[in-house]
Amino acid sequence: ARTVVGFMDAVGIDAAHLVGHSLGGAIALAVALAVPARVQALSLLAPAGLGRDINGDYLTGFIAAESRRDMKPVLQQLVANADLVNRQMIDDMLKFKRLDGVPAALAAIARGFVDGARQTVDLRARLATLGCPAQIVWGRADRIVPPAQADGLPSSIAVHLLD
């Protein structure tokens, strides 16, 4: 969240509508809670940070995968139609993971955000203090962050569950 605010400062953005997916959703929410005047609205896509449960096997599998054979079943957890995970997608992900610093960064992020199959960051209790409009879009069949984490959120947050 500090990095996002630092970026906004560096490029002269006083306030913005933040959009975040998964961990990015937790980061966008953390920004909105830390500096409410800087966030005009939030759109969160299957956000982390709203409960403890998470698919820890996905995270460790993604970090550990070094071959197409290892990466394919991990990536198939991200989509409803496993046929969408093709060779190009797998190769692109593996190429990204081979960039200098990426493996260490992924491991550091995982250590800072999860402990096994539990998220260590839970912003849910602070949602009542959110000072901007917010909406959450979640797939009912999400296999990484359980969509049940959208249950019981404050009524000021629009929740859209998609089949």
Solvent accessible surface area in square Angstrom, and as a share of the most:
residue,aa,sasa,rsa
1,A,45,0.35
2,R,216,0.79
3,T,114,0.66
4,V,46,0.27
5,V,27,0.15
6,G,38,0.36
7,F,118,0.49
8,M,4,0.02
9,D,85,0.44
10,A,87,0.68
11,V,82,0.47
12,G,58,0.56
13,I,61,0.31
14,D,118,0.61
15,A,32,0.24
16,A,21,0.16
17,H,95,0.42
18,L,24,0.12
19,V,98,0.56
20,G,7,0.06
21,H,112,0.50
22,S,30,0.20
23,L,51,0.25
24,G,29,0.28
25,G,0,0.00
26,A,4,0.03
27,I,60,0.31
28,A,6,0.05
29,L,1,0.00
30,A,28,0.22
31,V,0,0.00
32,A,2,0.01
33,L,19,0.09
34,A,70,0.54
35,V,48,0.27
36,P,71,0.44
37,A,94,0.73
38,R,46,0.17
39,V,6,0.04
40,Q,114,0.51
41,A,17,0.13
42,L,2,0.01
43,S,12,0.08
44,L,3,0.02
45,L,67,0.33
46,A,11,0.09
47,P,0,0.00
48,A,1,0.01
49,G,0,0.00
50,L,1,0.01
51,G,11,0.10
52,R,100,0.37
53,D,68,0.35
54,I,15,0.08
55,N,37,0.19
56,G,7,0.07
57,D,118,0.61
58,Y,24,0.09
59,L,39,0.19
60,T,87,0.50
61,G,21,0.20
62,F,25,0.10
63,I,53,0.27
64,A,71,0.55
65,A,3,0.02
66,E,136,0.61
67,S,39,0.25
68,R,103,0.38
69,R,193,0.70
70,D,58,0.30
71,M,0,0.00
72,K,86,0.36
73,P,71,0.45
74,V,13,0.08
75,L,0,0.00
76,Q,44,0.20
77,Q,43,0.19
78,L,76,0.38
79,V,35,0.20
80,A,101,0.78
81,N,74,0.38
82,A,40,0.31
83,D,125,0.65
84,L,109,0.54
85,V,6,0.03
86,N,82,0.42
87,R,151,0.55
88,Q,115,0.51
89,M,57,0.26
90,I,6,0.03
91,D,43,0.22
92,D,72,0.37
93,M,57,0.25
94,L,8,0.04
95,K,143,0.61
96,F,89,0.37
97,K,14,0.06
98,R,157,0.57
99,L,97,0.48
100,D,148,0.77
101,G,48,0.46
102,V,20,0.11
103,P,73,0.46
104,A,72,0.56
105,A,49,0.38
106,L,33,0.16
107,A,30,0.23
108,A,48,0.37
109,I,84,0.42
110,A,20,0.15
111,R,174,0.64
112,G,55,0.53
113,F,20,0.08
114,V,19,0.11
115,D,101,0.52
116,G,55,0.53
117,A,57,0.45
118,R,121,0.44
119,Q,2,0.01
120,T,64,0.37
121,V,51,0.29
122,D,51,0.27
123,L,19,0.09
124,R,72,0.26
125,A,96,0.74
126,R,114,0.42
127,L,5,0.02
128,A,91,0.70
129,T,103,0.60
130,L,29,0.14
131,G,62,0.59
132,C,19,0.12
133,P,94,0.59
134,A,10,0.08
135,Q,66,0.29
136,I,2,0.01
137,V,40,0.23
138,W,2,0.01
139,G,29,0.28
140,R,134,0.49
141,A,68,0.53
142,D,39,0.20
143,R,118,0.43
144,I,17,0.09
145,V,2,0.01
146,P,41,0.26
147,P,25,0.16
148,A,66,0.51
149,Q,17,0.08
150,A,6,0.05
151,D,89,0.46
152,G,79,0.76
153,L,21,0.10
154,P,43,0.27
155,S,121,0.78
156,S,91,0.59
157,I,11,0.06
158,A,47,0.37
159,V,54,0.31
160,H,80,0.36
161,L,57,0.28
162,L,100,0.50
163,D,153,0.79
